Amino acid sequence: MNISIRIATSIAVFTVGTYQAFSQDGVQINTNSSSLWNMIEQGGWAMVPLGICSLALIYLIIHCSRETKPSRFGNELFGERIASLCKNGKLAEAFSAAKQESALLGRALSLAFDKLDLEATSIDRDKLDETVHEQFELEEHAVSQWIHYINVIATVSPMIGLLGTVSGMIGAFQTMSAGGMGRPELLAGNIGEALITTATGLCIGIPAMIAHSYFSNRLNNQLVENAQRANIVSECLESR
């Protein structure tokens, strides 16, 4: 089981566990009807956007897990191989090896080598570094936008839950004003809506915050590691 499925499963277990905890505390209207679906129904309209947020979060976690895999950026063995070829003056072989590599490091070095005059006695290191840096920035932007969406869900979900809470409390006061003070059971639905939507928003927002931090760090670590490998290649070209 890969890491994306483990994270998605953890979110589902965390959400269901919280629902069950609220069920045991007697939040639902009917104590004989404590199924998860009944609690979702009791949550009211806010459960619809929260459900969409939860599905979007699971998709984004799986997608970001794939997009930030170390194999997509490069590896130490490839970096050492290219550096060794450059140091020994075998630039044509280094260029050929870089073109065959599908990872970010290989693509960046391939584009950089393509702009250089490999037959010249001196290599323009600044041009190589600039090309590699540009490719790394493009990759960072392409991946980080998906990670940013996770942060949006982490921010929006608790706010939707809070809005559902306000909606439930407004309904409770309207029930009270209509003469429900002497019948507490009439308030149970509104209070249940208020509490369930808050809990659901937090159940989505907390894992989303954790996922955002995890994937942000994972992306930054891979970019830094492979930028260092590209810098070593650049130094080997200069000292050949």
C-alpha positions in Angstrom: 0.0 0.0 0.0 1.5 3.3 -1.1 1.7 6.4 1.0 -1.2 8.2 -0.8 -3.6 5.4 0.0 -2.4 5.3 3.6 -3.0 9.0 4.0 -6.4 8.8 2.4 -7.4 5.9 4.6 -6.2 7.8 7.7 -8.5 10.7 6.8 -11.5 8.5 6.4 -10.8 6.7 9.7 -10.3 10.0 11.5 -13.6 11.4 10.1 -15.7 8.4 10.8 -14.2 8.1 14.3 -15.2 11.7 15.1 -18.7 11.1 13.8 -19.0 8.1 16.1 -17.7 10.1 19.1 -20.4 12.7 18.6 -22.9 9.9 18.2 -22.0 8.4 21.5 -22.3 11.9 23.1 -26.0 12.0 22.0 -25.8 14.8 19.4 -28.3 13.1 17.1 -32.1 13.7 17.4 -33.0 10.1 17.4 -30.9 8.0 19.7 -32.1 4.8 17.9 -30.8 6.2 14.6 -27.1 6.8 15.0 -25.8 5.7 11.6 -23.2 7.8 9.7 -25.7 8.7 7.0 -28.3 10.0 9.5 -25.7 12.2 11.1 -24.8 13.6 7.6 -28.4 14.3 7.0 -28.7 16.0 10.3 -25.8 18.2 9.4 -27.9 20.0 6.9 -26.9 21.9 3.8 -23.3 22.5 4.9 -22.5 18.8 4.6 -22.8 19.1 0.8 -19.8 21.5 0.3 -17.9 19.8 3.1 -18.4 16.4 1.4 -17.0 18.0 -1.8 -14.1 19.3 0.1 -13.4 15.9 1.6 -13.4 14.2 -1.8 -11.2 16.9 -3.3 -8.8 16.5 -0.4 -8.4 12.8 -1.0 -7.8 13.4 -4.7 -5.3 16.1 -4.1 -3.4 14.0 -1.6 -3.1 11.1 -4.1 -2.1 13.5 -6.9 0.5 15.4 -4.8 1.9 12.1 -3.5 2.6 11.1 -7.1 3.9 14.6 -8.2 6.4 14.8 -5.3 7.9 11.3 -5.6 11.7 11.5 -5.4 12.0 9.6 -8.7 10.4 12.5 -10.6 13.1 14.9 -9.6 16.4 12.9 -9.9 18.6 10.6 -7.9 22.1 10.6 -6.5 23.4 7.9 -8.9 22.4 9.9 -12.0 23.9 13.1 -10.6 27.2 11.4 -9.9 27.3 9.8 -13.3 26.8 13.1 -15.1 29.3 14.8 -12.9 31.9 12.1 -13.6 31.4 12.3 -17.4 31.7 16.1 -17.3 34.8 16.0 -15.1 36.5 13.7 -17.6 35.6 15.9 -20.5 33.0 13.4 -22.0 30.4 16.1 -22.6 28.7 14.4 -25.5 28.1 11.3 -23.4 26.8 13.4 -20.6 24.5 15.2 -22.9 23.2 11.9 -24.3 22.7 10.5 -20.8 20.8 13.6 -19.7 18.5 13.4 -22.8 17.6 9.8 -21.8 16.7 10.7 -18.2 13.0 11.6 -17.7 13.4 13.1 -14.2 13.6 16.8 -13.6 17.4 16.9 -13.1 17.9 15.1 -16.5 15.5 17.4 -18.4 17.1 20.5 -16.9 20.6 19.4 -17.7 19.6 18.3 -21.2 18.2 21.8 -22.0 21.2 23.4 -20.4 23.7 21.3 -22.4 21.7 22.0 -25.6 22.4 25.7 -25.2 26.1 25.3 -24.6 28.9 24.9 -27.1 30.3 21.6 -26.0 33.2 21.9 -28.4 34.4 25.1 -26.8 37.4 25.2 -24.6 35.4 27.1 -21.9 31.9 26.5 -20.8 29.5 29.4 -19.9 28.6 28.2 -16.4 26.2 31.1 -15.8 24.1 30.1 -18.8 23.9 26.5 -17.5 23.0 27.6 -14.0 20.4 30.0 -15.4 18.7 27.3 -17.5 18.7 24.7 -14.7 17.3 27.3 -12.3 14.5 28.2 -14.7 13.5 24.6 -15.2 13.4 24.0 -11.4 11.3 27.1 -11.0 8.8 25.9 -13.6 8.6 22.5 -11.9 8.1 24.1 -8.5 5.3 26.2 -9.8 3.6 23.3 -11.5 3.6 21.1 -8.4 3.1 23.7 -5.7 -0.2 24.9 -7.2 -1.7 21.6 -6.4 -0.3 21.7 -2.9 -1.7 25.2 -2.5 -5.2 23.8 -3.2 -4.8 21.6 -0.2 -4.1 24.7 1.9 -7.3 26.2 0.5 -9.3 23.2 1.7 -7.6 23.4 5.1 -8.7 27.1 5.4 -12.2 26.9 3.8 -13.5 23.6 5.5 -13.5 24.9 9.1 -15.1 28.2 7.8 -17.9 26.2 6.1 -18.3 24.2 9.3 -18.6 27.5 11.3 -21.1 28.8 8.8 -23.2 25.7 9.3 -22.9 26.2 13.1 -24.2 29.7 12.7 -27.0 28.4 10.5 -28.0 25.8 13.1 -27.9 28.3 16.0 -30.1 30.7 14.0 -32.6 27.9 13.4 -32.5 27.0 17.1 -33.4 30.6 18.1 -36.1 30.7 15.5 -37.5 27.5 17.1 -37.3 29.0 20.5 -39.1 32.2 19.3 -41.9 30.0 17.8 -42.6 28.5 21.2 -40.2 25.7 21.5 -38.7 26.6 24.9 -40.8 24.0 26.6 -40.0 21.3 24.1 -36.2 20.7 24.0 -36.6 18.0 21.4 -37.5 20.6 18.8 -34.1 22.2 19.3 -32.2 19.0 18.9 -32.1 19.1 15.1 -30.7 22.7 15.0 -28.2 22.1 17.8 -27.1 18.8 16.1 -26.6 20.7 12.8 -24.5 23.3 14.6 -22.2 20.7 16.3 -21.9 18.2 13.4 -20.9 20.8 10.8 -18.2 22.2 13.1 -16.8 18.7 13.8 -16.9 17.9 10.1 -15.1 21.0 9.1 -12.3 20.4 11.6 -12.1 16.7 10.5 -11.3 17.9 7.0 -9.2 20.9 7.9 -6.8 19.3 10.3 -5.6 16.5 8.0 -5.5 19.0 5.1 -3.1 21.2 7.2 -0.9 18.2 7.9 -0.9 17.1 4.3 0.0 20.7 3.1 3.0 20.9 5.4 4.1 17.4 4.5 4.0 17.9 0.7 5.5 21.4 0.9 8.5 20.1 2.8 8.7 17.1 0.5 8.8 19.3 -2.6 11.3 21.7 -1.2 13.6 18.9 -0.1 13.6 17.3 -3.5 14.3 20.7 -5.3 17.1 21.5 -2.9 18.8 18.1 -3.2 18.7 18.1 -7.0 19.7 21.7 -7.3 22.9 20.7 -5.3 23.5 17.9 -7.8 23.1 20.2 -10.7 25.6 22.6 -9.0 28.1 19.8 -8.7 27.8 19.1 -12.4 28.3 22.8 -13.2 31.5 22.8 -11.0 32.8 19.7 -12.8 32.3 21.4 -16.2 34.3 24.4 -15.0 37.1 22.4 -13.6 37.5 19.9 -16.5 
